[in-house]
Structures are given as structure tokens and as C-alpha cells.
């Protein structure tokens, strides 16, 4: 069986096959300051991940590297049984929304207590945690997740706070997306939210 270092060496060989200098330069111009950016597209990263089995040690080692593609591959290669172990730590270590987007979609929304956790993150007052919280809630609402009356009040208060906070426009947008998905096609929820905002 290959050890972790050998697997990662083989992953790097694959990354070099798909590297794109133009994309790498564009990502640097967008403000990404990784040590290395190969410029590999996400579909190609999924293709690379498919060549390697999910492995917790490999994923956690890749996550520690200051390389764009290593972070994204870590998310793809982490086994489901490890999601809860790394979720909060990885949110705190996200420097770019690209990572947060994939983290929320592929890991955070798959947690058994995803809704509870997401409401806490959305209300944390920390920018990346709030972003991931609302994004996770949006994923959950798309698949029909419901809230208890108490959770609904937490969501309403959180959204109202972020919509009133002009300093965090990105999170206000995420809050608006989440509440729109929650109220979509459910007139009673919309009425309750409108009444909350009116109060």
C-alpha cells in the first residue's frame, strides 16, 4: 500500500499535467496568494480525485499545504466519516470563498446536524463562519430541510441582522439567498418572515 507521501507525489504529477498558466495568473490577479496555483479547473480536479481513493491522512495533509488545488482536493478526498472532525477547523482556515463554497456543498451540508451547526455559524459574527453557515443552510433548504419554530426564529433574527449590516454585503447576500430558499413556495413561512421584519 502506498504511503501518504507517495500518494501526494502522484497527485502532484497529475496536477502538473493539467496546469494552466493563464488561469493561474488570473487567480493571482483576483487576490489569491497561495504559494502555488496550478490553475487546474474544478472538473479536472474531480477527475484527478477519482483516480485516488478517499483517504483521511491524504486529505488532511493536502489541506495543510498552501496550494490552491491541494485545498480543493482535500475536500474531495476526505471520507464522510471524518466530516464532523474537521468541519469547524477547516472553516476557520478558509482564506478564500472558493474553498468555502466547496466545503459547504460537499462537507458541511452532509453533517447529520448540519442545520443546527449552520445556524450557529451564521450567527457567529465571524465573516467566513457566517458565509459558510448561510451557504450550508441554502444547500439544506434546496433539498427540503425544515426548521423547528425555535430554529426559524434564530434564522429570522440572523437574516435581519445581516440585512441591516452594510459592512458585510457578501454575507447579507448569502443571508438573503438562504431566507429566499427557505420561504420559496411556502407562503406561511413568507408571511411569518414579513411579520418578523415588520415588527
C-alpha positions in Angstrom: 0.0 0.0 0.0 1.3 3.5 -0.9 2.1 5.8 2.0 0.6 9.3 2.2 3.7 11.0 0.8 3.8 8.7 -2.2 0.1 9.3 -2.9 0.6 13.1 -2.7 3.6 12.9 -5.0 1.5 11.1 -7.5 -1.3 13.7 -7.1 1.2 16.5 -7.8 2.2 14.7 -11.0 -1.4 14.7 -12.1 -1.8 18.4 -11.2 1.2 19.3 -13.4 -0.5 17.5 -16.4 -3.5 19.9 -16.1 -1.7 23.1 -15.0 -2.8 26.2 -16.8 -0.5 29.3 -16.5 -3.1 31.7 -17.8 -5.7 30.6 -15.3 -3.1 30.7 -12.5 -2.2 34.3 -13.4 -5.9 35.3 -13.4 -6.4 33.8 -10.0 -3.4 35.7 -8.6 -4.8 38.9 -10.0 -8.1 38.1 -8.2 -6.1 38.2 -4.9 -5.3 34.6 -4.3 -1.9 34.5 -2.6 -1.2 30.7 -2.4 2.4 29.6 -2.6 1.4 27.6 -5.7 -1.5 27.9 -8.0 -1.6 25.3 -10.8 -4.6 26.8 -12.4 -6.4 23.5 -12.7 -10.2 23.6 -13.3 -12.5 22.0 -10.8 -13.8 19.4 -13.3 -10.2 18.3 -13.8 -9.7 18.2 -10.0 -12.7 15.9 -9.7 -11.1 13.7 -12.4 -7.9 13.6 -10.5 -9.7 12.8 -7.3 -11.4 10.0 -9.0 -8.1 8.3 -9.6 -7.3 8.1 -5.9 -9.4 6.6 -3.1 -10.7 8.7 -0.3 -8.1 8.8 2.4 -8.2 10.9 5.6 -4.5 11.2 6.0 -4.0 12.3 2.4 -6.9 14.8 2.7 -5.7 16.3 5.9 -2.1 16.6 4.7 -3.2 18.2 1.4 -5.4 20.7 3.4 -2.3 21.9 5.3 -0.5 22.9 2.1 -0.6 26.5 0.9 -1.6 25.3 -2.6 -5.0 26.1 -4.2 -5.5 22.7 -5.7 -4.4 20.8 -2.6 -7.1 22.6 -0.6 -9.8 21.7 -3.1 -8.6 18.1 -3.5 -8.6 17.7 0.3 -12.3 18.4 0.3 -12.9 15.9 -2.5 -10.7 13.2 -0.9 -11.9 13.4 2.7 -14.0 10.3 3.8 -17.5 11.1 5.0 -16.8 9.7 8.5 -14.2 12.4 9.0 -16.5 15.4 8.1 -17.5 16.2 11.6 -13.9 16.0 12.8 -12.6 18.7 10.5 -15.7 20.9 9.7 -15.1 23.8 12.2 -11.4 23.8 11.8 -11.5 24.0 8.0 -14.0 26.8 8.0 -11.6 28.8 10.3 -8.8 28.1 8.0 -10.6 29.1 4.8 -9.0 32.1 3.3 -11.0 32.3 0.0 -14.7 31.8 -0.8 -13.8 29.3 -3.4 -12.8 26.9 -0.7 -15.8 27.8 1.5 -18.2 27.2 -1.4 -16.9 23.6 -2.0 -16.6 23.0 1.7 -20.2 23.9 2.4 -21.6 22.0 -0.6 -19.5 18.8 -0.2 -18.9 18.5 3.6 -20.8 20.9 5.8 -24.3 20.2 4.3 -23.6 16.5 4.7 -23.2 16.7 8.5 -26.0 14.9 10.5 -26.6 18.2 12.5 -26.0 20.5 9.5 -28.9 22.8 10.2 -28.1 23.3 13.9 -24.4 23.9 13.1 -25.2 26.2 10.2 -27.4 28.4 12.4 -24.6 28.7 14.9 -22.1 29.6 12.3 -24.4 32.1 10.6 -24.8 33.9 14.0 -21.1 33.7 15.0 -20.2 37.2 14.0 -17.1 35.8 12.1 -17.2 36.5 8.4 -16.2 33.2 7.0 -18.3 31.2 9.5 -21.3 33.3 8.7 -20.7 32.8 5.0 -20.4 29.1 5.4 -23.4 29.0 7.7 -25.8 30.7 5.2 -24.4 28.7 2.3 -24.9 25.4 4.2 -28.5 26.5 5.0 -29.1 27.3 1.4 -28.0 23.8 0.4 -30.2 22.3 3.1 -33.3 24.3 2.1 -32.8 23.2 -1.6 -33.3 19.6 -0.5 -36.3 20.4 1.6 -34.9 20.8 5.1 -37.3 22.2 7.6 -36.8 24.2 10.8 -38.3 24.0 14.2 -40.2 27.1 15.3 -37.2 28.0 17.6 -34.7 27.5 14.8 -36.9 29.6 12.5 -36.7 32.5 14.9 -32.9 32.1 15.1 -32.8 32.3 11.3 -35.1 35.3 11.1 -33.0 37.2 13.7 -29.8 36.3 12.0 -31.0 37.3 8.5 -32.5 40.6 9.8 -29.1 41.4 11.4 -27.1 40.7 8.3 -29.5 42.6 6.0 -29.1 45.6 8.2 -25.3 45.3 8.3 -24.0 47.3 5.4 -20.4 46.4 6.3 -20.9 42.8 5.3 -22.5 42.9 1.9 -21.4 39.4 0.8 -22.9 37.8 3.9 -26.1 39.9 3.5 -26.4 38.5 0.0 -25.9 34.9 1.4 -28.5 35.6 4.1 -31.0 36.9 1.5 -30.4 33.8 -0.6 -31.0 31.5 2.4 -34.2 33.1 3.5 -35.5 33.2 -0.1 -34.9 29.5 -0.4 -36.5 28.8 3.0 -39.6 30.8 2.1 -39.8 29.7 -1.5 -43.1 28.1 -2.3 -44.2 28.3 1.3 -46.5 31.2 1.8 -46.8 30.7 5.5 -43.1 31.0 6.1 -43.0 34.1 3.9 -45.9 35.6 6.0 -44.1 34.9 9.2 -40.8 36.4 8.0 -42.6 39.5 6.7 -44.3 39.9 10.0 -41.0 39.5 11.8 -39.3 42.1 9.7 -42.3 44.4 10.1 -42.1 44.1 13.9 
